[in-house]
Amino acid sequence: MSDNKFIDCLKPIKHKLPYWDELPEIELYMDQVIVLMEKYLSLHISNGDKIITPSMINNYVKLGIMPAPVRKKYSRTHIAYLIIICSLKQVIPIPDIKNLIELRVAKSSIADTLNFFSDLYDSTFNTVVAIRQKIQF
């Protein structure tokens, strides 16, 4: 993609990650989680790749990166972990993501961790878009 096309793609983007209070309050089944995650992280999907699959979620649970579902249902807590994991896995190895989440959650809650991460993500995203637009003009 040329730089001009990249800039044109960024201009209309209003992308932000959800905060804890914006997550569904009801528990979801795996297929519902997949749909929700694709909605939240659609910007990360390219070339028909999947941002998350049931196998990935099962592996994150097996690796201890996130808690196991309760009776095959996923809560806000699970969604929060998945948002952070799926956003960071594009640039950070999974073991490092696990360590980062554990350090942050040990000092606060997963709700506070998601809100902090969403603020940081949104600020960084908007800064990158602004810089790219200034370079273009």
C-alpha positions in Angstrom: 0.0 0.0 0.0 1.4 3.4 -0.9 1.8 6.1 1.7 -1.0 8.1 0.2 -3.4 5.2 0.3 -2.4 4.5 3.9 -3.1 8.1 4.9 -6.5 8.0 3.1 -7.3 4.9 5.0 -6.5 6.5 8.4 -8.4 9.7 7.9 -11.9 8.3 8.5 -10.8 5.9 11.3 -12.3 6.5 14.7 -10.9 3.5 16.5 -10.9 2.9 20.2 -10.8 0.0 22.5 -13.7 -0.5 24.9 -13.4 0.3 28.6 -14.5 -2.1 31.4 -18.0 -0.5 31.7 -18.5 -0.9 27.9 -18.1 -4.7 28.0 -21.1 -6.9 28.0 -22.4 -7.7 31.5 -23.8 -11.1 30.5 -21.6 -14.2 30.1 -21.0 -15.3 26.5 -20.3 -18.5 24.7 -17.1 -19.0 22.6 -18.7 -18.1 19.3 -20.2 -14.9 20.7 -16.7 -14.0 22.1 -15.2 -14.5 18.7 -17.7 -12.2 17.1 -17.3 -9.6 19.8 -13.5 -9.6 19.6 -13.6 -9.2 15.8 -15.8 -6.2 16.3 -13.5 -4.6 18.9 -10.3 -5.4 17.0 -11.4 -5.2 13.4 -8.6 -2.8 12.7 -6.1 -5.6 13.4 -7.5 -8.0 10.8 -5.9 -8.0 7.4 -5.7 -10.4 4.5 -8.6 -12.5 5.8 -6.6 -13.4 8.9 -8.4 -14.1 12.2 -7.5 -12.0 15.2 -8.8 -14.8 17.4 -10.0 -18.4 17.1 -11.3 -20.9 19.6 -8.0 -22.7 19.5 -6.2 -19.5 20.4 -8.5 -18.8 23.4 -8.0 -22.4 24.6 -4.2 -22.0 24.3 -4.2 -18.7 26.3 -6.1 -20.5 29.1 -3.7 -23.5 29.0 -0.7 -21.2 29.1 -2.2 -19.4 32.1 -2.4 -16.1 30.4 -6.1 -15.8 31.2 -8.6 -17.6 33.5 -10.5 -20.6 32.3 -14.2 -20.1 31.4 -16.9 -21.1 33.9 -19.2 -23.7 32.4 -18.1 -22.8 28.9 -19.1 -19.2 29.4 -16.9 -16.1 29.3 -17.3 -13.0 31.4 -16.2 -9.4 31.2 -12.9 -10.6 32.8 -12.2 -12.9 30.0 -13.1 -10.3 27.4 -10.7 -7.8 29.0 -7.9 -10.3 29.0 -8.6 -11.1 25.3 -8.6 -7.5 24.2 -5.2 -6.9 25.8 -3.7 -10.1 24.5 -5.0 -9.8 21.0 -3.9 -6.2 20.7 -0.4 -6.8 22.1 0.3 -10.1 20.3 0.8 -8.2 17.1 4.0 -6.7 18.5 5.0 -8.6 21.7 5.7 -12.3 22.3 3.0 -14.1 24.3 5.2 -14.9 27.3 6.0 -11.2 27.7 2.3 -10.3 27.4 1.6 -12.8 30.2 4.2 -11.2 32.4 2.9 -7.6 31.7 -0.7 -8.6 32.5 0.3 -10.4 35.7 2.4 -7.4 36.9 -0.4 -4.9 36.2 -3.2 -7.1 37.6 -1.1 -7.8 40.8 -1.1 -4.0 41.5 -4.8 -3.4 40.6 -7.7 -5.2 39.0 -8.3 -6.5 35.5 -10.9 -3.7 35.1 -8.3 -1.0 36.0 -5.8 -2.8 33.7 -8.2 -2.8 30.8 -9.1 0.9 31.3 -5.4 1.8 31.6 -4.6 -0.2 28.5 -7.5 1.3 26.5 -6.4 4.8 27.4 -2.8 4.1 26.4 -3.9 2.4 23.2 -6.2 5.1 22.1 -3.7 7.9 22.9 -1.0 6.1 20.9 -3.3 5.3 18.0 -4.4 8.9 17.7 -0.9 10.2 18.0 0.3 7.9 15.1 -2.6 9.0 12.9 -1.8 12.7 13.7 1.9 12.3 12.9 1.2 10.4 9.7 -1.2 13.2 8.6 1.3 15.9 9.4 4.0 14.1 7.4 1.6 13.8 4.5 0.8 17.5 4.4 
